[in-house]
Amino acid sequence: MYDKIIALLAEMGVDTTDVTPDSTFRDLELDSLSMTELAINAFTHTGVLAEGLTLDTTLAEAVRAFSHAAEPLGA
């Protein structure tokens, strides 16, 4: 999922050259509108909607949120 998030960010025009799992969305200079765009793109590509992501969420935390959201209920 990490690679998928990086690919989605790159499609949005974000420079992903020096991105690490500890990078926050704020570090990548995203704003609330771009966070919404990322959420929609991620849902479109994966069918998963991760909630609670903020500008201070790291990419590693985002991967965990998407992975958790993708788990079947009761798993």
DRENVEXFI-173711 format. One record per residue: residue number from 0; residue in three letters; chain; z, x, y of N, C-alpha, C in turn. Coordinates in nm, 3 decimals, m for minus. Atoms other than C-alpha are relative to their C-alpha. Layout:
<pts>
PT     n   res   chain       n.w       n.u       n.v      ca.w      ca.u      ca.v       c.w       c.u       c.v
PT   NUM   ALA       A         Z         X         Y         Z         X         Y         Z         X         Y
...
</pts>
This chain:
<pts>
PT     n   res   chain       n.w       n.u       n.v      ca.w      ca.u      ca.v       c.w       c.u       c.v
PT     0   MET       A     0.000     0.083    m0.120     0.000     0.000     0.000     0.000     0.087     0.125
PT     1   TYR       A    m0.001    m0.091    m0.116     0.062     0.296     0.232    m0.142     0.031     0.044
PT     2   ASP       A     0.138    m0.033    m0.033    m0.304     0.394     0.213    m0.073    m0.119     0.061
PT     3   LYS       A     0.061     0.121    m0.055    m0.407     0.034     0.281     0.042    m0.021     0.145
PT     4   ILE       A    m0.048     0.015    m0.138    m0.189     0.020     0.594    m0.068     0.103     0.090
PT     5   ILE       A     0.067    m0.105    m0.078    m0.334     0.351     0.715    m0.146    m0.039     0.026
PT     6   ALA       A     0.140     0.041    m0.015    m0.688     0.220     0.653    m0.013    m0.114     0.100
PT     7   LEU       A     0.003     0.111    m0.094    m0.613    m0.102     0.842     0.024     0.048     0.143
PT     8   LEU       A    m0.027    m0.057    m0.133    m0.469     0.095     1.134    m0.124     0.073     0.053
PT     9   ALA       A     0.120    m0.074    m0.040    m0.778     0.318     1.140    m0.111    m0.097     0.041
PT    10   GLU       A     0.099     0.102    m0.036    m1.002     0.008     1.142     0.027    m0.060     0.137
PT    11   MET       A    m0.040     0.053    m0.130    m0.808    m0.107     1.448    m0.018     0.102     0.112
PT    12   GLY       A     0.022    m0.103    m0.101    m0.890     0.220     1.624     0.119     0.089     0.026
PT    13   VAL       A    m0.119    m0.083    m0.016    m0.549     0.381     1.582    m0.028     0.139    m0.057
PT    14   ASP       A     0.015    m0.137     0.049    m0.554     0.760     1.551     0.104     0.025    m0.108
PT    15   THR       A    m0.091    m0.016     0.113    m0.405     0.817     1.207     0.007     0.145    m0.048
PT    16   THR       A     0.007    m0.140     0.038    m0.452     1.195     1.202     0.136     0.056    m0.038
PT    17   ASP       A    m0.131    m0.061     0.021    m0.084     1.290     1.225     0.105    m0.101    m0.047
PT    18   VAL       A    m0.091     0.105     0.045     0.068     0.975     1.074     0.076     0.046    m0.124
PT    19   THR       A    m0.084    m0.028     0.117     0.357     1.016     0.830     0.072    m0.130    m0.036
PT    20   PRO       A    m0.077     0.120     0.035     0.568     0.760     0.642     0.114    m0.028     0.099
PT    21   ASP       A    m0.108     0.019    m0.097     0.836     0.815     0.910    m0.050    m0.042     0.138
PT    22   SER       A     0.055     0.045    m0.128     0.600     0.721     1.195     0.030    m0.148     0.018
PT    23   THR       A    m0.021     0.141    m0.031     0.689     0.395     1.365    m0.127    m0.056     0.063
PT    24   PHE       A     0.114     0.062    m0.067     0.441     0.146     1.498     0.001     0.034     0.148
PT    25   ARG       A    m0.010    m0.041    m0.140     0.570     0.238     1.843    m0.057     0.141     0.018
PT    26   ASP       A     0.055    m0.135    m0.005     0.487     0.605     1.771    m0.153    m0.004     0.004
PT    27   LEU       A     0.146     0.014     0.007     0.132     0.488     1.700    m0.056    m0.077     0.120
PT    28   GLU       A     0.035     0.067    m0.126     0.130     0.313     2.040    m0.054    m0.140    m0.021
PT    29   LEU       A     0.034     0.141     0.019     0.093    m0.037     1.898     0.085    m0.084     0.093
PT    30   ASP       A    m0.077     0.096    m0.078     0.207    m0.335     2.101     0.011    m0.129    m0.083
PT    31   SER       A    m0.023     0.122     0.077     0.301    m0.687     1.997    m0.132    m0.065    m0.043
PT    32   LEU       A     0.129     0.058     0.035    m0.061    m0.804     2.002    m0.064     0.077    m0.116
PT    33   SER       A     0.058    m0.079     0.109    m0.176    m0.516     1.781     0.081    m0.016    m0.128
PT    34   MET       A    m0.081     0.028     0.119     0.116    m0.584     1.545    m0.044    m0.131    m0.064
PT    35   THR       A     0.050     0.128     0.051    m0.009    m0.942     1.513    m0.135     0.021    m0.068
PT    36   GLU       A     0.131    m0.029     0.059    m0.361    m0.814     1.448     0.016     0.071    m0.135
PT    37   LEU       A    m0.025    m0.070     0.126    m0.228    m0.579     1.179     0.049    m0.097    m0.106
PT    38   ALA       A    m0.054     0.097     0.096    m0.034    m0.861     1.012    m0.112    m0.091    m0.052
PT    39   ILE       A     0.110     0.088     0.040    m0.342    m1.086     1.008    m0.098     0.077    m0.090
PT    40   ASN       A     0.092    m0.081     0.080    m0.566    m0.806     0.877     0.060     0.030    m0.137
PT    41   ALA       A    m0.065    m0.029     0.127    m0.314    m0.715     0.609     0.000    m0.124    m0.089
PT    42   PHE       A     0.001     0.123     0.078    m0.286    m1.078     0.499    m0.141    m0.030    m0.051
PT    43   THR       A     0.138     0.026     0.039    m0.665    m1.114     0.494    m0.043     0.090    m0.116
PT    44   HIS       A     0.041    m0.096     0.102    m0.707    m0.802     0.279     0.086    m0.005    m0.127
PT    45   THR       A    m0.090    m0.008     0.115    m0.406    m0.842     0.050     0.058    m0.134    m0.044
PT    46   GLY       A    m0.063     0.128     0.030    m0.290    m1.203     0.065     0.151     0.004     0.015
PT    47   VAL       A    m0.145    m0.017    m0.015     0.057    m1.073     0.151     0.035    m0.004     0.148
PT    48   LEU       A    m0.050     0.008    m0.137     0.245    m1.163     0.467     0.141     0.056     0.002
PT    49   ALA       A    m0.132    m0.063    m0.012     0.533    m0.929     0.542     0.061    m0.043     0.133
PT    50   GLU       A    m0.067     0.046    m0.121     0.783    m1.065     0.791     0.103     0.102     0.044
PT    51   GLY       A    m0.107    m0.084    m0.053     1.027    m0.884     1.016    m0.042     0.138     0.045
PT    52   LEU       A     0.043    m0.130    m0.047     0.812    m0.589     1.110     0.007     0.004     0.152
PT    53   THR       A    m0.012    m0.018    m0.145     0.883    m0.457     1.460    m0.069     0.129     0.040
PT    54   LEU       A     0.059    m0.125    m0.049     0.751    m0.177     1.676     0.077     0.122    m0.049
PT    55   ASP       A    m0.083    m0.111     0.047     1.040     0.037     1.548     0.004     0.012    m0.152
PT    56   THR       A     0.010    m0.010     0.145     0.955    m0.022     1.181    m0.082     0.123    m0.035
PT    57   THR       A     0.078    m0.115     0.046     0.844     0.295     1.004    m0.106    m0.049    m0.099
PT    58   LEU       A     0.102     0.037     0.097     0.536     0.292     0.785     0.060    m0.012    m0.140
PT    59   ALA       A    m0.066     0.008     0.131     0.760     0.356     0.482     0.072    m0.134    m0.013
PT    60   GLU       A    m0.068     0.130     0.002     0.966     0.047     0.573    m0.102    m0.113    m0.011
PT    61   ALA       A     0.105     0.102     0.007     0.645    m0.153     0.620    m0.053    m0.011    m0.143
PT    62   VAL       A     0.047     0.002     0.139     0.527    m0.053     0.272     0.100    m0.075    m0.087
PT    63   ARG       A    m0.103     0.071     0.077     0.859    m0.171     0.127    m0.003    m0.150     0.029
PT    64   ALA       A     0.004     0.142    m0.038     0.833    m0.499     0.321    m0.120    m0.070    m0.065
PT    65   PHE       A     0.119     0.060     0.062     0.479    m0.564     0.196     0.019    m0.008    m0.151
PT    66   SER       A    m0.022     0.000     0.145     0.576    m0.468    m0.160     0.097    m0.111    m0.040
PT    67   HIS       A    m0.098     0.105     0.026     0.878    m0.699    m0.147    m0.063    m0.138     0.014
PT    68   ALA       A     0.064     0.129    m0.025     0.669    m0.984    m0.003    m0.099    m0.035    m0.110
PT    69   ALA       A     0.099     0.023     0.105     0.417    m0.940    m0.284     0.062    m0.035    m0.135
PT    70   GLU       A    m0.068     0.030     0.127     0.678    m0.982    m0.559     0.006    m0.150    m0.023
PT    71   PRO       A    m0.015     0.143     0.031     0.679    m1.316    m0.737     0.142    m0.046     0.027
PT    72   LEU       A    m0.134     0.055    m0.022     0.972    m1.541    m0.651     0.080     0.009    m0.127
PT    73   GLY       A    m0.089    m0.011     0.115     1.266    m1.483    m0.880    m0.012     0.131    m0.075
PT    74   ALA       A     0.016    m0.130     0.069     1.155    m1.131    m0.970     0.111     0.094     0.038
</pts>
